[in-house]
Amino acid sequence: MRYISTRGSADHARSFSDILLAGLAPDGGLYLPESYPVLTAGDLEELRGVLENEGYAALAARVLALFIDDIPVEDLSAITARAYRTPAFSDPAIVPVSHLPGGLWIAHLSNGPTAAFKDMAMQLLGELFEYELGRRGDWLTIVGATSGDTGSSAEYALRGRPGLSVVMLTPAGRMTAFQRAQMFSLLDENIVNVAVDGVFDDCQDLVKAVNMDPAFKAAWHIGAVNSINWARLLAQVVYYVATWLRVTSAIAEGGAEEPAGREEPRALDEAPLPRVNVVVPSGNFGNVCAAHIARQMGVPLGALVVATNENDVLDEFFRTGVYRPRSSAQTLATSSPSMDISKASNFERFVFDLLGRDAERTAGLFGDALARDGFFDLSETPEFAALREDFGFVSGASSHSDRLEEIRRTEDEDAYLIDPHTADGVHVARALAEGLDGPLVVMETALPVKFAETILEATGHMPPVPARFEGVEGGAQRLVEMPNDAAALRALIEERVKQLD
């Protein structure tokens, strides 16, 4: 299995272990496999047995092995066993699913150490980084950006690991008190938290700036944990496989009074497989891009529902065909802050597939058109016309009042408390439910404890605090304040990481 850039030639294909440590491709593109492995109906049934009999870590090892051929299978199994275990994850199922009385399903992705779905990828990434750096006798400086959850998940996964330093950029004043405390209270010497005078997109641009400086990137061994890193998306593909398996098993066993949607067989000797729709709260397009990849592999996912907040760049594209990132000044601060993103860095991976993997055309859109015009328009193309049929995407958006209503309603009617990002997903799911065939699974993003102010406004009470998070906001905190300036970031890395090398 070799990996190519969305903007480059297959002649420069690289191995998994090489791109694991690289982040962005040298031409500014994102890595994807040369082709996606395909799962047959028989393969999926075999994976069902693995999940049921051996557990989530074993399923992860099997899926990863489809994409990784330069790490021995036995080592992959050991890596996933360390990544997906209790008590790091509070539920031994790792990703359980439940059927709410109102009809929606929830895939519980927030059982990890920081109570966010980002843990699903970061716990694996930490193990992969340590393994590969140890194998090479190398070191790595992780430079990342976070709108709230990626940073804490990355830092908890990488803290104290040999050969790894983390410089994590956050938008000053744009996270909740709980999110800030989770990150800034980590005092490990290999963790550097940075508050940037700007919004998340500014932080993301700074990360890209150091990645696009070849000499600096090589000198400081710059790597990425943001979802530009392919390994993160690969980890997320696993939980879409697991979600489909668990929901269809529950329906088959009579755990829900609804039929699954049907899909045409992909081979004459294969019976139709039940189809499941997934609803994904999305800002940076990484989570739903993993769903897209799972669907391309043959996992019977029907609709891929992109749910945004008021920063609705992605919803605008799927409705109109126009991709128009917003400026920092136009990016709104909302009550689902981890989705306050107007430049969806993973969107390029999907557009590459949408355009038949035409790297030149993709580079023209993301490298030229956006810089020149600030947008691109695919509305009149045959690819956009066939987008829903070929790739399953639909979308919707929600507002602050929508989030409050869904949090109240889901607690009152379903006896389940959701966070505001999951509420974005629930709102869009309810709006689109009548037009979709089969069960709707909302991919939970975080536990409510991370967004106490919004929960209090919606319900009149504070969210419960799991025992493992008691007192997290009361400890000492450490951070560095920095202007929105790439030179300042380079200077900070030279000052702080040099001491750790």
JOVENWO-V125252 format. One record per residue. RES is the residue in one small letter. SS is DSSP state (~ for helix, > for strand, _ for the rest). D_LAST is the distance of its C-alpha to the last C-alpha in Angstrom with 1 decimal. Layout:
((RES/SS/D_LAST) (RES/SS/D_LAST))
This chain:
((m/_/32.4) (r/_/30.8) (y/>/29.5) (i/>/30.6) (s/>/29.9) (t/_/32.5) (r/_/32.9) (g/_/32.7) (s/_/34.4) (a/~/34.4) (d/~/33.9) (h/~/30.2) (a/_/30.0) (r/>/26.8) (s/_/26.1) (f/~/25.0) (s/~/21.7) (d/~/20.8) (i/~/21.8) (l/~/20.1) (l/_/16.7) (a/_/18.3) (g/_/20.0) (l/_/22.6) (a/_/24.4) (p/_/24.1) (d/_/27.6) (g/_/26.8) (g/_/28.6) (l/_/27.7) (y/>/27.7) (l/>/30.7) (p/>/32.2) (e/_/34.9) (s/_/37.4) (y/_/37.5) (p/_/38.7) (v/_/42.0) (l/_/43.1) (t/_/46.8) (a/~/48.9) (g/~/48.7) (d/~/44.9) (l/~/44.8) (e/~/47.2) (e/~/45.2) (l/~/42.1) (r/~/44.4) (g/~/45.1) (v/~/41.4) (l/~/40.6) (e/~/43.7) (n/~/43.4) (e/~/39.8) (g/_/38.0) (y/~/35.6) (a/~/32.6) (a/~/34.9) (l/~/36.1) (a/~/32.5) (a/~/31.9) (r/~/35.1) (v/~/34.4) (l/~/30.8) (a/~/32.3) (l/_/34.5) (f/_/31.6) (i/_/29.1) (d/_/30.2) (d/_/27.1) (i/_/26.2) (p/_/28.9) (v/~/31.2) (e/~/30.8) (d/~/27.0) (l/~/27.7) (s/~/30.1) (a/~/27.7) (i/~/25.1) (t/~/27.8) (a/~/29.2) (r/~/26.0) (a/~/25.6) (y/_/29.3) (r/_/30.5) (t/_/32.0) (p/_/31.3) (a/_/28.3) (f/_/31.2) (s/_/34.3) (d/_/36.8) (p/_/36.9) (a/_/38.2) (i/_/34.9) (v/_/36.8) (p/_/40.4) (v/>/43.0) (s/>/46.0) (h/>/49.1) (l/_/50.1) (p/_/53.9) (g/_/54.0) (g/_/53.1) (l/_/49.4) (w/>/46.8) (i/>/43.3) (a/>/40.3) (h/_/38.2) (l/_/34.6) (s/_/33.4) (n/_/33.3) (g/_/29.5) (p/_/27.2) (t/_/27.3) (a/_/30.9) (a/>/30.3) (f/_/30.8) (k/_/27.2) (d/~/26.4) (m/~/28.3) (a/~/25.7) (m/~/22.5) (q/~/23.1) (l/~/23.5) (l/~/20.6) (g/~/18.2) (e/~/19.8) (l/~/19.8) (f/~/16.1) (e/~/15.2) (y/~/18.0) (e/~/17.2) (l/~/13.5) (g/~/14.7) (r/~/17.6) (r/~/15.6) (g/_/12.8) (d/_/10.5) (w/_/7.9) (l/>/9.2) (t/>/9.3) (i/>/12.8) (v/>/14.9) (g/>/18.3) (a/>/21.6) (t/>/24.0) (s/_/27.6) (g/_/27.4) (d/_/26.8) (t/~/24.1) (g/~/21.4) (s/~/22.4) (s/~/22.9) (a/~/19.4) (e/~/17.8) (y/~/20.0) (a/~/19.3) (l/~/15.4) (r/_/14.9) (g/_/13.3) (r/_/12.7) (p/_/10.1) (g/_/7.7) (l/>/8.9) (s/>/8.4) (v/>/11.9) (v/>/13.5) (m/>/17.2) (l/>/20.0) (t/>/23.4) (p/>/26.8) (a/_/27.7) (g/_/30.8) (r/_/31.2) (m/_/30.3) (t/_/32.3) (a/~/31.7) (f/~/30.8) (q/~/28.3) (r/~/26.6) (a/~/26.7) (q/~/25.2) (m/~/22.0) (f/~/21.8) (s/_/22.5) (l/_/19.3) (l/_/17.4) (d/_/14.5) (e/_/11.2) (n/_/9.7) (i/>/12.9) (v/>/13.8) (n/>/17.5) (v/>/19.1) (a/>/22.9) (v/>/24.2) (d/_/27.6) (g/_/29.1) (v/_/29.9) (f/~/28.0) (d/~/28.9) (d/~/27.3) (c/~/24.0) (q/~/24.5) (d/~/25.3) (l/~/22.1) (v/~/20.1) (k/~/22.4) (a/~/22.0) (v/~/18.3) (n/~/19.1) (m/_/22.0) (d/_/20.1) (p/~/19.4) (a/~/17.5) (f/~/15.1) (k/~/14.8) (a/~/14.0) (a/~/11.5) (w/_/9.4) (h/_/10.5) (i/>/12.7) (g/>/14.7) (a/_/17.5) (v/_/19.1) (n/_/22.1) (s/_/25.2) (i/_/24.6) (n/_/22.7) (w/~/25.5) (a/~/24.4) (r/~/25.1) (l/~/28.6) (l/~/29.2) (a/~/28.5) (q/~/31.0) (v/~/33.6) (v/~/33.9) (y/~/35.2) (y/~/37.8) (v/~/39.1) (a/~/39.2) (t/~/40.9) (w/~/43.6) (l/~/44.2) (r/~/44.5) (v/~/46.7) (t/~/49.0) (s/~/49.3) (a/~/50.2) (i/~/52.9) (a/~/54.3) (e/_/54.6) (g/_/56.4) (g/_/53.6) (a/_/54.4) (e/_/57.7) (e/_/56.7) (p/_/56.7) (a/_/53.6) (g/>/53.9) (r/>/54.9) (e/_/53.5) (e/_/55.3) (p/_/54.5) (r/_/52.2) (a/_/54.3) (l/_/58.0) (d/_/57.5) (e/_/55.1) (a/_/56.4) (p/_/55.2) (l/_/52.1) (p/>/51.9) (r/>/49.9) (v/>/47.7) (n/>/46.7) (v/>/43.3) (v/>/42.7) (v/>/39.1) (p/>/38.1) (s/_/35.9) (g/_/34.1) (n/_/31.4) (f/_/33.5) (g/~/30.9) (n/~/32.8) (v/~/36.1) (c/~/34.7) (a/~/33.9) (a/~/37.5) (h/~/38.6) (i/~/36.8) (a/~/38.4) (r/~/41.7) (q/~/41.3) (m/~/40.6) (g/_/44.0) (v/_/43.3) (p/_/46.5) (l/>/45.1) (g/>/47.9) (a/>/47.0) (l/>/43.4) (v/>/43.9) (v/>/41.4) (a/>/41.7) (t/>/40.4) (n/_/40.9) (e/_/42.2) (n/_/39.4) (d/_/41.4) (v/~/40.1) (l/~/40.0) (d/~/43.5) (e/~/44.8) (f/~/43.7) (f/~/45.2) (r/~/48.4) (t/~/48.8) (g/_/46.6) (v/>/45.0) (y/>/41.2) (r/_/40.7) (p/_/37.4) (r/_/37.8) (s/_/36.3) (s/_/34.2) (a/_/37.4) (q/_/39.3) (t/_/36.9) (l/_/38.5) (a/_/37.1) (t/_/38.8) (s/_/39.1) (s/_/37.1) (p/~/34.0) (s/~/31.6) (m/~/34.0) (d/_/34.2) (i/_/32.9) (s/_/34.9) (k/_/32.8) (a/_/32.5) (s/_/29.7) (n/_/30.8) (f/~/34.3) (e/~/33.7) (r/~/33.4) (f/~/36.9) (v/~/38.5) (f/~/37.4) (d/~/39.3) (l/~/42.1) (l/_/42.7) (g/_/43.0) (r/_/39.4) (d/_/40.4) (a/~/37.0) (e/~/38.7) (r/~/40.6) (t/~/37.5) (a/~/35.6) (g/~/38.7) (l/~/38.7) (f/~/35.0) (g/~/34.1) (d/~/37.4) (a/~/39.8) (l/~/37.5) (a/~/36.3) (r/~/39.9) (d/~/41.9) (g/_/39.6) (f/_/41.1) (f/>/42.5) (d/>/45.7) (l/_/46.5) (s/_/49.6) (e/_/52.1) (t/_/50.3) (p/~/51.5) (e/~/48.1) (f/~/48.2) (a/~/51.8) (a/_/50.8) (l/~/47.5) (r/~/49.0) (e/~/50.9) (d/~/48.2) (f/~/45.1) (g/_/46.6) (f/>/44.9) (v/>/46.7) (s/>/45.4) (g/>/46.2) (a/>/45.0) (s/_/45.5) (s/_/45.7) (h/~/45.0) (s/~/48.6) (d/~/48.2) (r/~/45.2) (l/~/47.0) (e/~/50.1) (e/~/48.2) (i/~/46.4) (r/~/49.8) (r/~/51.7) (t/~/49.3) (e/~/49.3) (d/~/53.1) (e/~/54.2) (d/~/51.6) (a/_/50.4) (y/_/46.8) (l/_/44.4) (i/_/42.0) (d/_/39.3) (p/~/40.0) (h/~/38.0) (t/~/39.9) (a/~/43.0) (d/~/42.5) (g/~/42.7) (v/~/45.7) (h/~/47.5) (v/~/47.1) (a/~/48.0) (r/~/51.2) (a/~/52.1) (l/~/51.8) (a/~/53.0) (e/~/56.6) (g/~/55.6) (l/_/53.3) (d/_/54.6) (g/_/52.9) (p/_/50.7) (l/>/48.2) (v/>/44.8) (v/>/42.7) (m/>/39.0) (e/_/37.9) (t/_/34.8) (a/>/34.1) (l/_/35.9) (p/~/38.1) (v/~/36.4) (k/~/33.6) (f/~/36.4) (a/~/38.7) (e/~/40.4) (t/~/41.6) (i/~/42.8) (l/~/44.7) (e/~/46.3) (a/~/47.3) (t/~/48.6) (g/_/49.3) (h/_/47.0) (m/_/43.4) (p/_/41.6) (p/_/41.1) (v/_/37.8) (p/_/36.6) (a/~/36.0) (r/~/32.2) (f/~/31.8) (e/_/34.1) (g/_/32.8) (v/~/29.7) (e/~/30.7) (g/~/31.3) (g/_/27.8) (a/_/25.4) (q/_/23.5) (r/_/20.5) (l/_/20.0) (v/>/19.4) (e/>/22.4) (m/>/22.1) (p/_/24.9) (n/_/25.5) (d/_/23.9) (a/~/21.4) (a/~/20.5) (a/~/19.7) (l/~/17.4) (r/~/15.5) (a/~/15.4) (l/~/14.1) (i/~/11.2) (e/~/10.4) (e/~/10.9) (r/~/9.4) (v/_/6.3) (k/_/5.3) (q/_/5.8) (l/_/3.8) (d/_/0.0))
